[in-house]
Amino acid sequence: MCPILCSAYLPPISFFRIIADSPEVCIEQYDNYRKQTYRNRCEILTAGGILALTVPVVKSDTPKQLMRDVRISDHGNWRHLHWNALKSAYMNSPFFMYYEDDLRTVYDRHHTFLIDFNQELIQTIAGLMNIRSGISLTETFHPIDGSKRHCDFRWMIDPATAPDGHQQPYFQVFGDKYGFVPGLSVADLLFNIGPESILYLRKSR
């Protein structure tokens, strides 16, 4: 069984450690959507400190909704706001100018479903980091199996249990102001250390 992860918006660095360390990974799309997780939220470091970016979603008519069915809401021009926040936070980072066009293209597309938006961002970032792992969506729900805990990383999508609190430090634009801040979106790693991102991921696996 290949490692399995939940879908995530600009996932935390620990998420990409799993991808970089595996020939292929599966992203679960048949789990129930949960609020207050990285499924539609990420954290970046700005001049004002940590900023959470949340993709608005259309409220479901039922108590439970599969991740694959969650629709993005266009309320509040959030794409423009998120991109401006990323640009403001990282425009002075060493590698933002090299990657901005690739990521801006994803934001310019109006995806209907959150899973598709997340997946394109994940695939794009993996490509920019020169990660060649296969990244596919599940074709059916994978029940939690204690015997396969070593390859089930769906718990990492919960900010309360994500393991990035003990990261090895790397250069951050606002490091002089805040010191090293762990647990941020992989975008922070990409813009700050660029081509060395894949080396960082493999060293800290």
C-alpha positions in Angstrom: 0.0 0.0 0.0 1.4 3.4 -0.9 1.4 6.2 1.7 -2.0 7.9 1.9 -2.6 11.6 2.8 -5.6 13.8 3.1 -6.0 16.6 0.6 -4.6 19.9 1.8 -4.4 23.5 0.7 -0.7 24.6 0.3 0.1 21.8 2.7 2.5 22.0 5.6 6.1 20.9 5.0 5.6 17.5 6.8 3.1 16.6 4.1 5.7 17.1 1.4 8.3 15.1 3.4 6.1 12.0 2.8 5.8 12.8 -0.9 9.5 13.3 -1.4 10.3 10.0 0.4 7.8 7.9 -1.6 7.8 6.7 -5.3 4.0 7.3 -5.2 1.4 8.6 -2.8 -2.4 8.6 -2.7 -4.5 11.5 -1.7 -7.8 10.5 -0.1 -10.8 12.0 -1.7 -13.6 9.9 -0.2 -13.2 10.9 3.4 -15.6 13.2 5.1 -14.7 16.9 4.9 -13.8 18.5 8.3 -13.5 22.1 9.2 -10.6 23.6 11.1 -8.0 21.4 9.2 -5.5 22.0 6.5 -8.0 20.8 3.8 -8.8 24.4 3.1 -6.4 26.3 5.2 -2.6 27.1 5.4 -0.3 29.3 7.4 2.4 31.6 6.0 4.8 34.1 7.7 4.3 37.7 6.9 5.8 41.0 8.2 3.0 41.0 10.8 3.5 37.4 11.9 1.7 34.1 11.1 -1.2 34.6 8.8 -3.8 31.9 8.1 -5.3 31.7 4.6 -8.6 29.9 4.3 -10.4 28.9 1.1 -14.1 29.6 1.5 -16.3 26.6 0.7 -20.0 26.2 -0.1 -22.0 25.0 2.9 -23.3 21.5 2.5 -27.0 20.6 2.7 -26.1 17.5 4.7 -24.2 17.0 8.0 -21.5 15.0 6.2 -19.9 15.7 2.8 -17.2 13.8 1.0 -14.0 15.8 0.4 -14.4 15.2 -3.4 -17.8 17.0 -3.4 -16.7 20.1 -1.5 -17.2 23.2 -3.7 -15.3 26.4 -3.6 -17.2 29.6 -2.8 -16.3 32.7 -4.8 -17.4 34.9 -2.0 -15.1 37.8 -1.2 -12.7 37.6 -4.1 -10.5 35.3 -2.0 -8.2 34.2 -4.8 -7.0 37.8 -5.3 -6.6 38.2 -1.5 -4.7 35.0 -1.1 -2.3 35.7 -3.9 -1.7 39.3 -2.7 -1.0 37.9 0.8 1.6 35.4 -0.7 3.1 38.1 -2.8 3.4 40.6 0.1 4.9 37.9 2.4 7.4 36.5 -0.1 8.2 39.1 -2.8 11.5 39.8 -1.1 12.4 36.1 -0.6 15.2 34.7 -2.7 13.0 32.6 -5.1 9.6 34.1 -5.3 10.2 35.7 -8.7 11.3 32.3 -10.1 8.1 30.5 -9.1 5.4 33.1 -9.0 4.2 32.7 -12.6 3.6 28.9 -12.1 1.6 29.4 -8.9 -0.3 32.4 -10.1 -1.6 30.4 -13.0 -3.2 28.0 -10.6 -4.9 30.8 -8.7 -6.1 32.3 -12.0 -8.1 29.2 -12.8 -11.6 29.1 -11.2 -11.8 25.5 -9.9 -15.2 24.3 -8.9 -14.1 21.7 -6.4 -11.6 22.1 -3.6 -10.0 18.7 -4.2 -9.1 19.8 -7.8 -7.6 23.1 -6.7 -5.6 21.5 -3.9 -4.4 18.7 -6.2 -3.1 21.1 -8.9 -1.3 23.2 -6.3 0.3 20.0 -4.8 1.3 18.7 -8.3 2.7 22.2 -9.3 4.8 22.6 -6.2 6.1 19.0 -6.4 7.2 19.7 -10.0 8.9 23.0 -9.0 10.8 21.1 -6.3 11.8 18.4 -8.8 9.9 15.8 -6.9 9.1 13.0 -9.3 6.7 10.9 -7.1 3.4 9.9 -8.5 0.6 11.7 -6.8 -2.9 10.3 -7.4 -6.4 10.4 -5.9 -7.9 7.4 -4.3 -10.5 5.5 -6.2 -12.4 4.3 -3.1 -12.3 5.1 0.7 -9.4 3.5 2.6 -10.6 2.4 6.1 -8.2 3.1 8.9 -6.2 0.0 9.6 -3.9 -0.1 12.6 -1.6 -2.6 11.0 -0.9 -0.1 8.2 -0.3 2.9 10.4 3.2 3.2 8.9 1.8 4.3 5.6 -1.4 6.1 6.7 -0.6 9.7 7.2 -4.2 11.2 7.1 -3.8 12.3 10.7 -1.2 14.9 9.6 -4.0 17.0 8.1 -5.0 18.1 11.6 -3.2 21.2 12.9 -3.4 19.8 16.4 -1.4 16.7 15.6 0.8 17.8 12.7 4.5 17.1 13.6 6.2 20.2 12.3 7.0 21.8 15.7 10.5 20.3 15.7 11.6 21.2 12.2 15.2 21.8 11.3 15.6 25.6 10.8 16.0 27.0 7.3 16.3 30.6 6.0 13.1 32.7 6.4 12.6 36.2 5.2 11.4 37.4 8.6 13.7 35.3 10.6 15.5 38.3 12.0 12.2 39.5 13.4 10.6 36.3 14.7 13.3 33.7 14.8 12.6 30.5 13.0 8.9 29.7 12.8 8.1 26.0 12.2 4.9 24.4 10.9 4.2 26.7 8.0 3.0 26.0 4.5 5.4 24.4 2.0 5.2 27.6 0.1 7.4 29.2 2.8 10.0 26.6 2.1 9.8 26.8 -1.6 10.1 30.6 -1.8 12.9 30.8 0.8 15.3 28.1 -0.3 14.1 27.2 -3.8 16.0 24.3 -5.4 17.4 23.2 -2.1 13.8 22.3 -0.9 14.0 18.7 -2.0 17.4 18.3 -0.2 15.9 19.8 3.0 12.9 17.4 2.8 15.1 14.4 2.4 17.5 15.4 5.2 14.6 15.9 7.6 12.6 12.8 6.7 
